[in-house]
């Protein structure tokens, strides 16, 4: 959708497109569910051939593939479809960078329900869903997250491994809180064969992380502490703690409480590495980080996309004298690094 | 969402944004339901003032208004929100061009359900919903359409009144099939005080059209024939027939059947005026007309956005020797004019 606000004569086109924007999600989701991108990667290029390969109707495939062409996920020439570069890299299941699984979480029934109650959430100032207290286990939600969202972690996880000096290979103990799929700790362990990872999350979620640790060959250095990050015994003597995509779920006092628990588990000189959507002070830039606040309004009781100043103050209150901000190249999230 | 397919290094941003595009619809819908745009037009400009005026929470309003700012429906300066020109014209309920009601149809539960079954619709080649045969009454759907979608008709209706020579003021009988809100016939009657309109639609839908005819002062020249366009006695001796947004609901034989019924109700020299989304032969341009095909796949058993060549052939088979295409300035739909 092009912004029409700067043209001299406004048209209703952008408003119309926003009112039907949900169709975009459904079209991409249907194409992923039918695995149309992989079928085209495998050589099917006409509506008939794609239909045969995906078990769908030729008419349905023709209409969906035309829509995907209009949206520049495909090209169409002489009734033959092909993948755009973007689709070939990110939507074809043969590609190591394939992100297709993310739709299972981003457009899950849970997420739809959160946003389906958005009017009520704006009225009350927090989610209209019953799952808004994220200090409580909602294992079905977070197992889905862990199974779906691992592909997007790669650049962030590599960046974090770099910040943690993984290439130096020094022995270190790493606490990964709200580990989810576990890929941040696992990536660090892959890059530093002397790193030991302790992952904290709900029991069913840690099963996914353990599968990934085995898959990436670091299972012998990957242990778990199942339970709430607010209650479970965290252990002590850690060099690094990873807290990725967790603080935005809570209000400020809860964030400070969690950070104080982390503080007490640390060696002097230990570092906490956070990954978050961090909007500027205006809260409307940069767009992806700032827009994330709405996801928290829709889905949590009191979570938010906090600014750097807010995080710096929270972490200082919890005992971390210094916090610095580190943009991840080409990614919407940012890394914060807090030192004890 | 910016197209990233032409950049040298594809990023996952556009795919991510498409997976969460449904959030755009929900945000705009919530803002319309809370009437935030009108509150700002009425002078509320801080989150607190907007919250007080709309009965919502300040926190919820702040987050939603920030999101609307990111999406360029609002501006934000020094914590004060203002309407963009686009929002002032099309989303503020004081504006005569306000389109806010359209979200009630475009993002209705019925439309969501149609698109929620899109994967199955692609598999079978037609809607997965039970309401796919649009020759049958689904009055709840079409009353909602009639109540919600009238605002978008204005430019098209004025264009059609012009094509029908309304300014000349000649006496004429006009048959408006699938009249819906009735605004095409009503606009023609407003522009030609010697025009008599006969509207055909389901009974409950015609009640909305009659309200509009009274509102615009043409009730004395507006009569109705309730029932199916395929069965009801249409009458005869018409100079013009209006068939707006109807053919796309059906397969080709059904379109031809309807057009033959219209043909027999006509004076020699009579003209049929259709309004449709008409994609080019490639079926992927222009984008809005071509994308409409997916709406028909999702919601009908066998409807489509037909090309001009397809329409020309259907109408010729039904007895209309000549059909011409007339783009409506600045609008995605096109008018077809068929002569007996």
Interface residues (C-beta under 8 A of the other chain):
Chain A: X1 X3 X4 X5 X9 X10 X11 X12 X13 X14 X15 X16 X18 X19 X20 X21 X22 X23 X24 X25 X26 X27 X28 X29 X30 X33 X34 X55 X56 X57 X58 X59 X60 X61 X62 X63 X64 X66 X67 X69 X70 X71 X72 X76 X84 X85 X86 X89 X90 X91 X97 X99 X102 X103 X106 X107 X112 X115 X116 X118 X119 X121 X122 X123 X124 X125 X126 X152 X282 X283 X284 X285 X287 X288 X290 X291 X293 X294 X295 X296 X297 X298 X304 X330 X332
Chain B: X1 X3 X4 X5 X9 X10 X11 X12 X13 X14 X15 X16 X18 X19 X20 X21 X22 X23 X24 X25 X26 X27 X28 X29 X30 X33 X34 X55 X56 X57 X58 X59 X60 X61 X62 X63 X64 X66 X67 X69 X70 X71 X72 X76 X84 X85 X86 X89 X90 X91 X97 X99 X102 X103 X106 X107 X112 X115 X116 X118 X119 X121 X122 X123 X124 X125 X126 X152 X282 X283 X284 X285 X287 X288 X290 X291 X293 X294 X295 X296 X297 X298 X304 X330 X332
